[in-house]
Amino acid sequence: MANKRLANTLANLEKLGLSQLLVSDPVSIFYLTGQRHFAGERLLLLHLDSRGANTLYLNELSEIKGTIEDIDIVQFALGDDSFGRIANGLDRSKPLGLDKNLPARFLIPLLERSGITDIRLGSDAVDKARQIKDERERALMALSSEINDRAMSRFEALIVEGVTEAAVRDQLAGIYKELGADRIDFGIVAFGEGAAEPHHLGGETRLQPGDCVLLDVGCVKDGYCSDMTRTFFYKSVSPRQREVYEVVRRANEAAERLVKPGVRFSELDAAARDIIEEAGFGARFTHRLGHSIGLQGHEAGDVSAYNHDTLEEGMIFSIEPGVYLPGEFGVRIEDLVLVTRDGGRILNEHPKELKILGAAD
């Protein structure tokens, strides 16, 4: 099979005890076909079949750019019996795998037309294929992170007394564009007490001396995402702030040192969490250690105490321990890590040593 991504997905499908899968997620369809399609409210489905009858079904308004290796293409016009056509292509004698995003407005008519009652969740087939990045994907992820490193250095210059979180956040997208990114993916800017909220929305809070400054930011370059968090302090740092920062940094680095093929995701989470718990802040580390990333900022495969899957070469995920003290401040330090044959490669090079911005020379 020429389409290696498709071959890997079908192999994963077999491990799930399935021989057919309907994929509706546009990002996964792009991953498998190399073509992007905006479906909106229209039908967009990729039927994967171990018999080789792989078919992309989509509306005639979608532009098709040539052929797709190992996948047939069927386009529908308004008024066509699309559900009947798709149902006829399914193997009614076998269970049908579905991805997690298939809307009920498509699922119910398809099931009614096909008569298939053995329905199973099959998202893992493509999700696990997407977890393992090929050499080109690894290079693109490294490039996206390199832009993110340069952007973080530029963002530091935005941190001046009296500036608001919103004013800083509003400048992130332009800086990413200047540095060659396709677009910003997201940007969290939090000062002082706001940093104690892991997903702080930001607003009109003005920066004051002694505040922590948490920047959780990412961009997209050539379709691939980056993600990094750094926490700084403005003009001064208190002993308590310094203590928390160093605990989080040690937790981040301890987990990163463990990365290599064969280690479990849960072991990484434990390595970081144990350090934070021993320091007395365990109850204030309120989220998983990380998440997989690639074509989307958050992909299947989390770094948590509940994921006992083992690391494999080519996986890329975040390691982002944090401590959040309501009413005071919060600290998070995040890198992306690529699993290599011999260990882990940290994709972010922006320094993690405690830094005080705006301090007098």
N, C-alpha and C positions, 0 to 999 in steps of 0.2 A: 504494500500500500504506500503510495507516494506521500500522502498526507500523514506525516508522523503524529501530529497532534490528534488527528482523528483516530489513528491506530491506537494511541495510548488511551484515549477515552473509551474506545470499544473494549480494550483489554480490561480496563477498570470496570466497565459494565458487566463483563463476564464474571468478575470477582463478586459482583453483587447478585449474581444468579439471574441476570437479565440479558435478554437478547435484543431489546429495542427500547428506545428512549426518545421522548419528545422534549426538545430544548426550546424554550421561549425567551430566555434571557438574551437581549441583544448583544451584550458584551461577550458572552460565551459563544454566541453565533459568530461574532467577528473573530474570536480566537480560533474557531474551527474552520472558518471559510476564508478569512482574510478580507472580507467585505463588510463594511458598516452599513446598516440600514436603520433608518428611523421609522418605526412602525406606527407610533402614535396609537390611535384606537384601532388600527388595522391589524389583520392577522399576520404574524411572522412566526414560523415554526420550522425547526430543523428536526427531521426524523432520522435518527440513527438506527441502523439495523445490522446485526451481525451477519446477515445474509448478503450484505453488500448493497442493498437497496437504500442508500442514504439519499435523502431528498430535502432540499430547501424549498419551503412553500412561502410565497410572499405575494403582496399585491402588485399589480402591473405598474403602479406609480413608482415603485422602487427601481432604481437604475441598477442594471446588472453589468458588471465590468468583466467581460470574458467568461471563461469557464472556471469551475472550481474543481480541484483535484479530488476524485473519488466521491463527488457529490453531484447529483442531478438537480436541476432547477425547474420548478413549476410556478408559474405566475397566474394569478387569478384576476379576472375583471369583475367589476361591480355586477352583482346578480348571479355570478357563477356559484355552483354548489361546491364551495370550497371544503366544507366539513365532510361531505360525502366522498370527495376525491381523496382527502387525507385518510378517512376511515378505511377506504378500500386498500390503501397502501399499508395498513397495519396488519400484523399477524394476529388474527383473532384467537388463535389457539395458545398464545403465549402471554405471560404477564406483561403489562405495559409500565415502563418506567416514566416518571414525570419529573421535570425539574421544579424547584421550589417556587418559581415565579410565574407559573402558568396561570393566567387569569381564569376565573370561573366562567366568564362570558364565552371563552373558547373551550374550556375543559368540558363543561356540561354537554354542549351540543356534540362534541366529538365522542364522548362516552355513549350518548344516546344513539348515535349513528353506528358506532362500531360494535356495541354490545359487550365490550370487554368489561369485566367486573373485577379482575385481579389487577389492582392498581398499586404501584409501589413508588416510593420516593427514590429517584435515581440521580439526584444532583451530585452526589459524591463522584460519579464517574467523570464528569467534566471538571468539577472543582479540584479533585486530586491531580488531574492532568495539569491544570493551570498552576497548581502549587509548585511544580517543578519547572523552573525557568530554563530555556535553552540558552546557548551562548549569546545569541543576539539579544534576547530579553535581558540577560544579565548585564550586558554592556549598556543597554538603554536605561536600565534601572540605576546603574552607576552614574551615567550622565545626568539623569534627573536629580540624583542626590548631590552631584557636584555643583549643579546650579543652585540647589537649596543651600549648600554650604556658603556659596558666595553671596546669596541673598541674605542669609542670617547676618553676615558681616555688615551688609548695608543697612539692615534693620536696626542694628545697634545704634547707628547714628541718628535714628528717629527718636531715641529715648532722651528727652530733655524735660526739665522741670515744667510742670503745668500742662504738658500735652495730655490729651485724652486717649483712652483706649481706642475709641472709634477713629480718631484722627490718624493714629498709627495704622490701624487695620485698613483704612481707606487707601493707604499708599502702597500696600503690599503688592497688589496686582500689577501696578505700573512698573515696579522694580523687577518683578519676575519677567515681564515682557522685555524690558531693557537688557536683561541677562540672557535672553534667548529661549525662555520657556514658552510653550504654547499658551498656557494660561495658569492662573492660580487654581489650586484644587480646594484649599481651605486655609483659614488663618484664625487662630485663637490668640487674642491679645488680652492679658489679664494683669492688673496691677494690685498689689497689696492683698486685701481680703478677697478680691475677685479670684485670685489664683487658688484659693481653697475650694473652688468649684471646678472639677475636672473638665467640664465642657462649658466654661464660662462664655456667655454670649458677648460680653463687652458692651461698653456704653460710654457715658460721659464722665466716668471716674477720671480724675486728674492725678497725674503722677506727683508724688511727694517724696522728699528725701527719706530714706529708710525703707521704702517700698521694695518688695520683690517685683520682678518683671518676668512673666512667663509668656514665652512665644512658642506656640505649637503650630507649625506651618508646613505647607507642602505645595508642590507645583506639578504640572504635567508636561512632559517633554516626549514628543513622538509617541504619544499614547500611553506612556508609562509614568506612574506616580512616585513621588517622594514624600517623606514624612519625617520630621525631626522636631524635637522640643529642647529648648534651652531655657534655663532660669537664671536670671541675673539679679543683682541688687543695685539700687540707685543711691549713689553717694556714700552710703554706709551699710554695714551689715551687723546685726546684733549677734551675740553669742548663740542665742537659740536658733536664729536663722542659719548661722554657720553650721551648727550641729546637725540640723535637719538636712541641709544641703549635702554635707559629707556622707551622711547615712544613705541618702538616695544615690549619690554617685557610686559609693561602694557596692550598693545593691545592683546597679546597672552594670558595673564592670564585672562583678562576680558572675552574673548570668551570662554575659558575653564570653567570658573565659571558658565556659562549659560547652559552647556551641561546637558540635562536630557530628558527623553522621552516626546514628545509633542512639544518641541521647534522646530522652523523651521531652516533649514540650513541657510536661508537668514538672520535670526536674529543673528546668530553667526557672519556672515560676517559683519553685521552692527555694532555689538558691538566693533569689532576690528577696523573697518574702521573709525568709529566716533572718536575714540581716536586719530588716526593718522591724520585725517582731522583737528581736533581741535588744534593739535600741529603745523599745517601749512604744513604738508608733504603729504596731501591727493593725490596730483597729482603724487607723487613718490611711491605710493603703487599701482603697475601696474598689479597685478594678483589676481586671486580668493584667498580666504582665505585657501582653502584646497581641498583635494580629498579623496575619499574612497580608501581602500587598503586591500589586502588579498593575494590571490594566485598570484596577479600581483601588481606591485608598484603603478599603477594608475588604478583604477576600476571605473565603472559607479557610479555616485552619488557625485557630486562636492559640496563643501561648498562655495556657491557664492550668490550674491545678486539676482540671477535669479532662484535659486532652492528653491521653497517654500514647498518642501516635509518636513514632520515632522520626527524628530529623533525617532528611535525605539531601544529598548533594543537589544544589540548584534551588532549594527553598529560600525565600526571602521573607523576613518578618521583622516586626518592631520589637524592641525591648525597651519598655518605658515605665519603670517603677515611679511611684509618686507618694508623697505624704501631704495630706491636706488637713490643715488645722482651721476649722471654721472660726471666723471672727479675727483671725490673725493673718495667715498667709499660706501658700502652698508651693511645693517644689516638685517638678517632674523633669526627668532627663531621659530623652528618647533618641535612639539610633535605629537605623535599619541594618540588618545583618544578613549576609549571604552565606549559606552553608556551602563550604568547599570540601574537596576530598579529604583534606587533613584537619579542618577546623572551621573557623568562621572568619569572614572578612567583613569588617565594619565599613559600611558605605559612607558614613558621615565622618568628616575630619574636623569639623568645627570644634574648637577646644571645649573641654568639660570642666576644667579647673574653675573654681569659684571666681567670678569676675564682678567687680564693682564698677558700674558705669557712672560717668560724670564725676568721678572722684578727683580731687585737686591733685595736680602733679607734685 
